[in-house]
Amino acid sequence: MDHDLGNLDSTSLAERAYQRLRDLIVDGSLGPGERVTERGLAERLSVSPTPVREAIKRLEADGLLERKSPRIVHVAGPTQATPEKLAEVEIVLRGLVARLAAVHATADDIARLTQLLDAAEDQTRLYRARVAEGLPIDGYAEELYASVQEFNAAVLASTHNPVLIRLFEQTRALSSVERRERSLEHLRKDPTFGRSRWESHRNTLDAIRAHDPERAERTAIERAQSAMLELTGVTAAEA
């Protein structure tokens, strides 16, 4: 069973079920074309079918699930939009996320962001050291990728804007499976992949800490554009 959601009210249960199922799709635990059922998902999440039913409706609206018939639902296949087109939208949204985080982040938010970024940088150093020493690295790339995503999610939460959070998560989810695999492939081949972005993450955090929305937005957009170029070989203008 996945996380026990049994002590939440019905609204919270539906929201948590939605978030958990979306995460399962994004990380590939539920693969494209896989059939899902209310009962099976309810058992997996340790909840009743009702919150799962609501979560499935939202995921259908997001384009992550497809209903083939009244009783048959599958995980959606790759979106019609190219990864480059989706990334182009995400670049703009990442800039807006950083801008609003710089406006609305609390002291607790900033402390959390600092903790997460420090931990991710420590993981990066450990990963590179193991590669240099010829030690096994099974799972290390995945752990590092997850740490970076946790930092990005914390920046998003720091906006305290549920409308932007929902919009960004929907956009991100449409390309996350492909993006994750590309990133992991690069990391496994080259442990220095993305090194230049750490300084940019730190600069974005500094701008958020200083409550400087213009600098935060500019830095986040530059980092997102660089990441897109590293992963796809296509600039935002070309996309």
C-alpha positions in Angstrom: 0.0 0.0 0.0 1.0 3.6 -0.6 0.7 6.4 1.9 -2.2 6.0 4.4 -4.6 8.8 3.9 -7.3 7.5 6.2 -7.3 10.3 8.8 -8.2 13.2 6.5 -11.6 14.7 5.7 -13.2 14.0 2.4 -11.9 17.2 0.6 -8.4 16.6 1.9 -8.6 13.0 0.9 -9.6 13.8 -2.6 -6.8 16.4 -2.9 -4.1 14.0 -1.5 -5.3 11.2 -3.7 -5.1 13.5 -6.7 -1.6 14.6 -5.8 -0.4 11.0 -5.1 -1.8 9.6 -8.3 -0.4 12.5 -10.3 3.0 11.7 -8.8 2.7 8.0 -9.7 2.1 9.0 -13.3 4.8 11.6 -13.4 7.5 9.3 -11.9 6.5 6.4 -14.2 5.1 4.1 -11.6 1.9 4.2 -13.6 3.0 4.0 -17.2 1.5 5.3 -20.4 -1.3 3.0 -21.6 -1.7 1.2 -18.2 -5.2 0.5 -17.2 -6.4 1.8 -13.8 -9.5 1.1 -11.8 -11.1 3.0 -8.9 -10.9 -0.1 -6.7 -7.3 -0.9 -7.5 -6.2 2.7 -6.9 -8.2 2.9 -3.7 -6.5 -0.2 -2.4 -3.1 1.2 -3.4 -3.7 4.4 -1.5 -5.6 2.8 1.4 -8.7 5.0 0.9 -12.3 4.5 -0.2 -13.2 4.7 -3.9 -14.9 8.1 -3.4 -11.8 10.4 -3.2 -10.2 8.3 -5.9 -13.2 8.9 -8.2 -12.8 12.6 -7.7 -9.0 12.4 -8.3 -9.6 10.5 -11.5 -11.9 13.2 -12.8 -9.3 15.8 -12.2 -6.6 13.8 -13.8 -8.8 13.3 -16.9 -9.2 17.1 -17.0 -5.5 17.5 -16.8 -5.0 15.1 -19.7 -3.1 12.6 -17.6 -5.8 9.9 -17.7 -8.0 8.9 -20.6 -11.4 7.3 -20.3 -11.9 4.7 -23.0 -15.4 3.7 -21.8 -17.6 4.3 -18.7 -15.6 1.7 -16.8 -12.2 1.7 -18.5 -9.5 4.3 -17.8 -5.9 4.3 -19.0 -2.9 6.4 -18.3 -2.6 8.9 -21.2 0.2 8.4 -23.7 2.6 11.2 -24.6 1.0 14.5 -25.2 0.6 15.8 -28.8 2.7 18.8 -28.0 6.5 18.3 -28.4 8.7 18.4 -25.3 10.2 21.6 -26.7 6.8 23.3 -26.9 5.9 22.3 -23.4 9.3 23.4 -22.1 8.7 26.8 -23.7 5.6 27.3 -21.6 7.3 26.0 -18.5 10.2 28.5 -18.9 7.7 31.4 -18.6 5.9 29.8 -15.7 9.1 29.1 -13.9 9.9 32.8 -14.1 6.5 33.7 -12.7 6.9 31.1 -9.9 10.3 32.6 -8.9 8.8 36.2 -9.0 5.9 35.4 -6.8 8.0 33.3 -4.4 10.2 36.4 -4.0 7.1 38.4 -3.1 5.3 35.9 -0.8 7.9 33.5 0.7 8.0 33.5 4.5 11.0 33.1 6.7 10.1 29.4 7.2 9.8 29.0 3.4 13.3 30.4 2.9 14.8 28.3 5.7 13.2 25.2 4.0 14.6 26.2 0.6 18.1 26.7 2.0 18.0 23.3 3.7 16.8 21.5 0.5 19.4 23.2 -1.7 22.2 22.5 0.7 21.2 18.8 0.9 21.0 18.5 -2.9 24.4 20.0 -3.3 25.8 17.6 -0.8 24.3 14.7 -2.8 25.9 16.1 -5.9 29.3 16.1 -4.3 28.8 12.5 -3.0 27.6 11.3 -6.4 30.6 12.8 -8.2 33.0 11.4 -5.6 31.6 7.9 -6.0 32.0 8.2 -9.8 35.5 9.4 -9.5 36.4 6.5 -7.2 34.7 3.9 -9.4 32.2 3.0 -6.7 28.6 1.8 -7.4 26.2 4.5 -8.2 22.9 2.5 -8.5 20.1 4.8 -7.5 22.2 7.9 -6.8 21.2 9.7 -10.0 17.5 9.0 -9.1 18.1 10.3 -5.6 19.8 13.5 -6.9 17.0 14.1 -9.4 14.4 13.7 -6.7 16.2 16.2 -4.5 16.2 18.8 -7.2 12.5 18.3 -7.8 11.8 18.7 -4.1 13.6 22.0 -4.1 11.7 23.1 -7.2 8.4 22.0 -5.5 9.3 24.0 -2.4 9.9 27.2 -4.5 6.5 26.6 -6.1 4.8 26.2 -2.7 6.5 29.4 -1.6 4.3 31.4 -4.0 1.3 30.6 -1.8 -0.8 31.0 -5.0 -3.0 27.9 -5.5 -4.0 29.0 -9.0 -0.3 29.2 -10.2 0.5 26.0 -8.4 -2.2 24.0 -10.2 -1.4 25.5 -13.6 2.4 24.8 -13.2 1.8 21.3 -11.9 -0.5 20.5 -14.9 2.1 21.8 -17.4 5.0 20.0 -15.7 3.1 16.7 -15.5 2.6 16.6 -19.2 6.3 16.2 -19.9 7.7 15.0 -16.6 8.1 11.4 -17.6 10.1 12.2 -20.7 12.1 15.0 -18.9 12.9 12.7 -16.0 14.3 10.0 -18.3 16.4 12.4 -20.3 17.8 14.0 -17.2 18.7 10.6 -15.6 20.3 9.4 -18.8 22.5 12.5 -18.9 23.4 12.2 -15.2 24.4 8.5 -15.5 26.6 9.3 -18.5 28.1 12.5 -17.1 27.9 13.2 -13.3 28.9 16.9 -14.0 25.6 17.3 -15.9 23.8 20.4 -14.7 26.7 21.7 -12.6 26.3 25.2 -13.9 22.7 25.3 -12.7 23.6 24.9 -9.0 25.0 28.5 -8.9 21.8 29.6 -10.7 19.6 27.8 -8.1 21.6 29.6 -5.4 21.2 32.9 -7.1 17.4 32.4 -7.4 17.3 31.5 -3.7 19.3 34.7 -2.9 16.9 36.8 -4.9 13.9 35.2 -3.1 15.6 35.8 0.3 16.1 39.4 -0.7 12.5 39.7 -1.9 13.7 40.9 -5.3 11.1 39.6 -7.8 12.7 41.0 -10.9 16.0 39.3 -10.2 14.4 36.1 -9.1 12.3 35.9 -12.3 15.3 36.7 -14.6 17.6 34.2 -12.9 14.9 31.4 -13.0 14.2 32.0 -16.7 17.9 31.9 -17.6 18.3 28.7 -15.7 15.2 27.1 -17.3 16.4 28.1 -20.8 19.9 26.6 -20.1 18.3 23.4 -18.8 16.1 23.1 -21.9 19.2 23.6 -24.2 21.1 20.9 -22.3 18.3 18.4 -22.5 16.9 19.0 -26.0 19.6 21.0 -27.9 16.9 23.5 -28.8 16.8 27.1 -27.6 13.5 28.7 -26.5 13.5 30.9 -29.6 13.9 27.9 -31.9 11.2 26.0 -30.1 
